[in-house]
Amino acid sequence: MILKSLFLVSVAVFALNEAASANTCTDAVYQNQSPMMFNRESFVRVDSVYINDDSSSWKGKKYIYNNGIIEKVRADFKNENHAPAFWIFYNDTNETVLKNEGYEYIVSGEKTQDTLLYDIKTYYKGKFEYTQLIRIAPNYFVSFPIIRTVHN
């Protein structure tokens, strides 16, 4: 009887431990996925990502940070003859910094209570494309474009 009771107690402790680990795991996955590029409070800093996807034209991306702030992303294409593309990020500045080459982003951010707020203006070859709003809180993430333009 005592062995049976000890067994049941150990199974219960194991089950509770697994539930606690699952919660910790969920938190870790959320920290990883809520967007790693902009969440300065996240403990995750992505160095590179490689995707095996035949529908994609690129084979990998390398995220480059300086003091926890995204500076650029290098995208390596599957076509070896195609030079890598760089997406450049400028923080809390204006359009005078743009080099008018490829994709460039001007990121302005602030923190209100427990929420990080980011407005990201996207430019392609110096022309404004759209603004994206990103909101990150401890338990949610939302991102959506608010203005879109079409180029000929």
KOLDO-878307 format. One record per atom (N, C-alpha, C, O): x, y, z. Coordinates in pm, whole numbers, padded with zeros to 5 digits, always signed. Example, Ala and Ser with C-alpha at 12.3 -4.5 7.8 and 13.67 -1.06 7.14 Angstrom:
2
+01319-00569+00780 +01230-00450+00780 +01320-00330+00780 +01424-00332+00846 +01285-00225+00708 +01367-00106+00714 +01290+00003+00787 +01341+00114+00804 
//
This chain:
152
+00082-00119+00000 +00000+00000+00000 +00086+00125+00000 +00059+00221-00072 +00191+00124+00082 +00280+00240+00089 +00350+00260-00046 +00363+00373-00092 +00394+00150-00109 +00458+00161-00239 +00362+00218-00343 +00399+00300-00426 +00237+00172-00336 +00137+00221-00430 +00113+00370-00408 +00099+00445-00504 +00107+00415-00282 +00087+00557-00250 +00206+00640-00296 +00188+00747-00354 +00327+00590-00271 +00447+00661-00318 +00448+00672-00470 +00485+00775-00526 +00407+00564-00535 +00401+00566-00681 +00303+00672-00730 +00335+00748-00821 +00183+00678-00670 +00083+00776-00711 +00130+00919-00683 +00107+01009-00764 +00195+00940-00569 +00248+01073-00537 +00356+01112-00638 +00356+01225-00687 +00445+01020-00670 +00551+01053-00766 +00493+01081-00905 +00542+01168-00976 +00388+01007-00945 +00323+01034-01073 +00258+01172-01071 +00266+01246-01169 +00195+01208-00960 +00131+01340-00948 +00235+01451-00954 +00215+01551-01022 +00347+01433-00883 +00455+01533-00886 +00510+01545-01027 +00534+01655-01076 +00532+01432-01092 +00582+01432-01230 +00485+01506-01323 +00528+01587-01405 +00356+01479-01309 +00256+01545-01392 +00254+01696-01368 +00247+01774-01464 +00261+01738-01243 +00264+01881-01213 +00392+01946-01265 +00389+02058-01314 +00502+01875-01254 +00629+01926-01305 +00621+01944-01457 +00669+02044-01510 +00560+01849-01526 +00545+01860-01671 +00456+01978-01708 +00483+02047-01806 +00351+02002-01632 +00263+02116-01658 +00339+02247-01638 +00324+02340-01716 +00419+02254-01532 +00499+02375-01508 +00602+02393-01618 +00624+02506-01663 +00664+02285-01663 +00761+02294-01772 +00694+02340-01900 +00751+02418-01976 +00574+02291-01925 +00502+02332-02045 +00475+02481-02043 +00487+02548-02145 +00437+02535-01926 +00412+02678-01915 +00541+02756-01940 +00539+02856-02011 +00652+02712-01883 +00781+02776-01906 +00818+02766-02054 +00868+02862-02112 +00794+02652-02113 +00822+02632-02255 +00737+02727-02340 +00787+02786-02435 +00610+02741-02305 +00522+02833-02377 +00575+02975-02368 +00578+03047-02468 +00617+03015-02250 +00674+03149-02234 +00798+03166-02320 +00817+03270-02382 +00884+03064-02323 +01007+03072-02403 +00975+03082-02552 +01037+03160-02623 +00879+03004-02599 +00840+03011-02740 +00782+03148-02771 +00812+03205-02875 +00698+03201-02681 +00641+03334-02704 +00752+03438-02712 +00751+03523-02801 +00849+03432-02620 +00960+03527-02623 +01036+03515-02755 +01082+03616-02809 +01048+03395-02805 +01120+03373-02930 +01042+03425-03050 +01101+03479-03143 +00911+03409-03049 +00831+03442-03166 +00772+03582-03166 +00726+03627-03271 +00772+03653-03057 +00708+03784-03054 +00811+03891-03083 +00902+03914-03003 +00798+03953-03190 +00893+03947-03301 +01033+03975-03255 +01064+04077-03194 +01113+03881-03286 +01251+03884-03241 +01327+04003-03294 +01426+04046-03234 +01284+04056-03406 +01356+04170-03463 +01342+04296-03380 +01435+04376-03374 +01228+04315-03315 +01202+04442-03250 +01186+04435-03099 +01196+04538-03032 +01164+04320-03044 +01138+04310-02901 +01268+04324-02823 +01337+04226-02797 +01302+04447-02787 +01427+04474-02716 +01430+04411-02579 +01538+04391-02522 +01314+04379-02525 +01308+04319-02392 +01313+04167-02397 +01321+04102-02292 +01309+04110-02516 +01318+03966-02529 +01460+03922-02500 +01555+03994-02529 +01474+03804-02444 +01607+03750-02420 +01664+03684-02544 +01779+03642-02544 +01585+03674-02651 +01628+03608-02773 +01683+03709-02872 +01621+03812-02897 +01799+03682-02927 +01857+03761-03035 +01889+03663-03147 +01982+03583-03136 +01812+03670-03254 +01830+03578-03365 +01956+03616-03440 +01976+03733-03474 +02041+03519-03466 +02162+03542-03543 +02137+03509-03689 +02172+03588-03777 +02077+03396-03716 +02046+03361-03854 +01933+03260-03858 +01910+03185-03763 +01863+03260-03970 +01751+03171-03989 +01766+03108-04127 +01793+03178-04224 +01749+02980-04135 +01754+02911-04263 +01624+02835-04281 +01581+02761-04193 +01563+02854-04396 +01434+02792-04423 +01447+02701-04544 +01495+02743-04649 +01405+02579-04530 +01403+02485-04641 +01264+02489-04703 +01178+02408-04669 +01244+02582-04792 +01113+02603-04852 +01133+02624-05001 +01190+02726-05042 +01087+02531-05082 +01106+02542-05227 +01034+02661-05288 +01072+02708-05395 +00931+02712-05220 +00857+02825-05276 +00929+02957-05250 +00896+03059-05310 +01026+02956-05162 +01097+03078-05127 +01217+03098-05218 +01280+03002-05261 +01247+03224-05249 +01360+03253-05336 +01489+03269-05258 +01597+03278-05317 +01480+03273-05126 +01602+03289-05046 +01626+03165-04963 +01533+03090-04931 +01752+03145-04927 +01786+03026-04848 +01816+03058-04703 +01819+02967-04620 +01836+03182-04669 +01864+03214-04531 +01868+03363-04506 +01884+03442-04599 +01853+03399-04381 +01860+03540-04339 +01949+03548-04217 +01946+03460-04131 +02026+03653-04209 +02109+03678-04091 +02067+03812-04033 +02071+03914-04102 +02026+03812-03907 +01984+03932-03838 +02105+03990-03766 +02173+03919-03692 +02132+04119-03788 +02250+04182-03730 +02206+04290-03633 +02135+04383-03670 +02249+04276-03506 +02208+04366-03398 +02327+04446-03348 +02442+04406-03364 +02297+04561-03289 +02396+04641-03219 +02332+04685-03088 +02235+04761-03089 +02385+04639-02976 +02329+04669-02843 +02182+04634-02833 +02103+04709-02775 +02143+04519-02888 +02005+04472-02878 +01908+04537-02974 +01788+04511-02966 +01957+04622-03064 +01870+04690-03160 +01904+04641-03300 +02021+04637-03339 +01802+04603-03377 +01824+04553-03512 +01885+04662-03599 +01837+04775-03600 +01991+04627-03674 +02055+04721-03767 +02029+04684-03911 +02000+04770-03995 +02038+04553-03941 +02011+04509-04078 +01986+04360-04082 +02017+04286-03988 +01929+04319-04193 +01906+04178-04220 +01971+04149-04354 +01951+04221-04452 +02050+04043-04358 +02110+03999-04484 +02033+03878-04532 +02020+03779-04459 +01981+03884-04654 +01906+03773-04713 +01992+03712-04823 +02029+03779-04920 +02022+03583-04809 +02098+03509-04911 +01999+03434-04998 +01913+03360-04948 +02011+03453-05127 +01917+03393-05222 +01962+03254-05265 +02081+03223-05261 +01867+03172-05306 +01899+03038-05355 +01980+03046-05484 +02069+02964-05507 +01950+03144-05567 +02024+03163-05692 +02162+03217-05656 +02175+03331-05612 +02266+03136-05675 +02401+03172-05636 +02454+03293-05712 +02547+03359-05666 +02396+03324-05828 +02440+03440-05907 +02380+03571-05857 +02420+03679-05900 +02285+03560-05767 +02217+03679-05714 +02290+03724-05587 +02307+03645-05494 +02332+03849-05584 +02402+03902-05466 +02306+03907-05347 +02185+03921-05365 +02358+03896-05226 +02272+03906-05108 +02202+04042-05103 +02254+04142-05150 +02083+04042-05045 +02009+04167-05025 +02023+04208-04880 +02031+04123-04791 +02027+04337-04855 +02034+04389-04719 +01913+04477-04694 +01880+04564-04775 +01847+04454-04582 +01736+04538-04537 +01791+04619-04420 +01829+04562-04318 +01796+04749-04435 +01861+04837-04338 +01755+04901-04247 +01651+04946-04295 +01783+04906-04118 +01693+04964-04019 +01759+05086-03955 +01874+05079-03912 +01686+05196-03949 +01731+05317-03881 +01635+05341-03765 +01514+05326-03779 +01689+05376-03650 +01607+05390-03530 +01590+05535-03490 +01687+05610-03480 +01463+05574-03467 +01428+05706-03416 +01495+05819-03493 +01567+05901-03436 +01472+05821-03622 +01531+05924-03708 +01430+05962-03816 +01313+05928-03805 +01475+06032-03920 +01383+06073-04027 +01440+06032-04164 +01543+05965-04171 +01372+06072-04270 +01403+06027-04406 +01538+06073-04458 +01584+06022-04560 +01603+06168-04393 +01731+06218-04444 +01841+06111-04438 +01942+06126-04506 +01824+06006-04360 +01926+05901-04349 +01917+05797-04460 +02009+05718-04477 +01808+05797-04536 +01788+05694-04639 +01895+05703-04747 +01936+05812-04788 +01939+05585-04792 +02038+05577-04899 +01974+05547-05034 +02043+05543-05136 +01841+05527-05034 +01764+05501-05156 +01810+05376-05229 +01813+05372-05352 +01847+05274-05153 +01892+05146-05208 +01813+05033-05143 +01819+05017-05021 +01740+04956-05220 +01668+04842-05166 +01569+04881-05059 +01515+04992-05058 +01545+04786-04966 +01451+04812-04857 +01523+04878-04740 +01628+04833-04696 +01462+04986-04690 +01511+05056-04572 +01391+05083-04482 +01279+05106-04530 +01415+05081-04352 +01308+05096-04255 +01347+05200-04152 +01460+05202-04102 +01253+05287-04120 +01273+05382-04011 +01182+05336-03897 +01060+05331-03911 +01245+05302-03784 +01174+05244-03671 +01171+05345-03558 +01275+05393-03513 +01052+05378-03512 +01040+05460-03392 +00964+05378-03289 +00863+05314-03320 +01014+05381-03167 +00953+05298-03065 +00947+05367-02931 +01023+05459-02901 +00853+05320-02851 +00840+05370-02715 +00776+05261-02631 +00724+05162-02682 +00782+05281-02500 +00719+05186-02409 +00613+05260-02329 +00640+05365-02270 +00492+05204-02326 +00382+05258-02247 +00337+05148-02153 +00286+05045-02197 +00355+05170-02025 +00327+05070-01922 +00400+04941-01957 +00523+04940-01958 +00328+04831-01986 +00395+04705-02016 +00397+04673-02166 +00427+04561-02204 +00365+04771-02251 +00354+04748-02395 +00462+04824-02471 +00482+04943-02450 +00530+04752-02560 +00625+04816-02652 +00549+04855-02777 +00476+04773-02833 +00564+04978-02822 +00494+05030-02939 +00597+05066-03046 +00689+05143-03019 +00582+05012-03166 +00673+05042-03275 +00594+05086-03397 +00493+05025-03433 +00641+05192-03461 +00592+05233-03592 +00709+05216-03687 +00816+05273-03665 +00690+05138-03793 +00798+05110-03887 +00756+05158-04024 +00661+05107-04084 +00828+05259-04074 +00804+05311-04209 +00893+05234-04305 +01014+05225-04285 +00833+05178-04410 +00906+05098-04507 +00925+05179-04635 +00831+05239-04687 +01049+05178-04684 +01085+05247-04808 +01153+05147-04900 +01228+05061-04856 +01125+05159-05029 +01194+05078-05129 +01254+05172-05231 +01183+05246-05299 +01386+05169-05242 +01461+05258-05331 +01423+05403-05307 +01408+05481-05402 +01406+05439-05180 +01379+05577-05141 +01234+05618-05146 +01200+05728-05102 +01146+05533-05196 +01004+05566-05205 +00928+05499-05090 +00945+05381-05063 +00844+05579-05025 +00764+05529-04915 +00670+05419-04963 +00601+05436-05064 +00666+05307-04891 +00577+05195-04924 +00458+05189-04828 +00343+05197-04872 +00485+05175-04699 +00377+05167-04600 +00433+05181-04460 +00555+05175-04439 +00345+05202-04365 +00380+05204-04223 +00321+05081-04158 +00206+05045-04183 +00399+05018-04073 +00352+04901-04000 +00353+04934-03852 +00449+04991-03800 +00246+04898-03785 +00237+04914-03640 +00263+04779-03575 +00206+04677-03615 +00348+04779-03473 +00373+04657-03396 +00351+04691-03250 +00402+04790-03199 +00275+04607-03183 +00248+04622-03041 +00285+04491-02973 +00237+04384-03012 +00371+04500-02871 +00417+04381-02800 +00391+04401-02651 +00437+04499-02592 +00319+04308-02591 +00295+04307-02446 +00341+04170-02394 +00373+04082-02473 +00343+04153-02264 +00390+04024-02211 +00311+03903-02260 +00364+03792-02262 +00186+03922-02301 +00107+03806-02341 +00042+03818-02479 -00043+03737-02514 +00080+03919-02558 +00027+03925-02694 +00119+04006-02783 +00202+04083-02738 +00099+03985-02914 +00172+04056-03016 +00075+04085-03130 -00001+03997-03170 +00076+04207-03182 -00007+04240-03297 +00076+04325-03393 +00154+04411-03352 +00056+04300-03521 +00129+04373-03624 +00036+04391-03744 -00029+04296-03788 +00030+04513-03796 -00054+04535-03914 -00009+04660-03988 +00036+04757-03927 -00020+04658-04123 +00012+04777-04201 -00104+04876-04192 -00220+04836-04184 -00073+05007-04192 -00180+05105-04185 -00192+05188-04312 -00297+05248-04337 -00086+05193-04391 -00092+05267-04518 -00017+05187-04621 +00092+05138-04594 -00074+05172-04738 -00003+05101-04845 -00011+05185-04972 -00116+05241-05005 +00100+05191-05043 +00104+05261-05171 +00145+05164-05280 +00204+05059-05251 +00114+05197-05404 +00148+05113-05517 +00244+05189-05607 +00221+05306-05638 +00352+05121-05651 +00448+05183-05742 +00433+05123-05881 +00403+05005-05895 +00453+05205-05981 +00448+05156-06120 +00579+05095-06161 +00594+05049-06274 
//
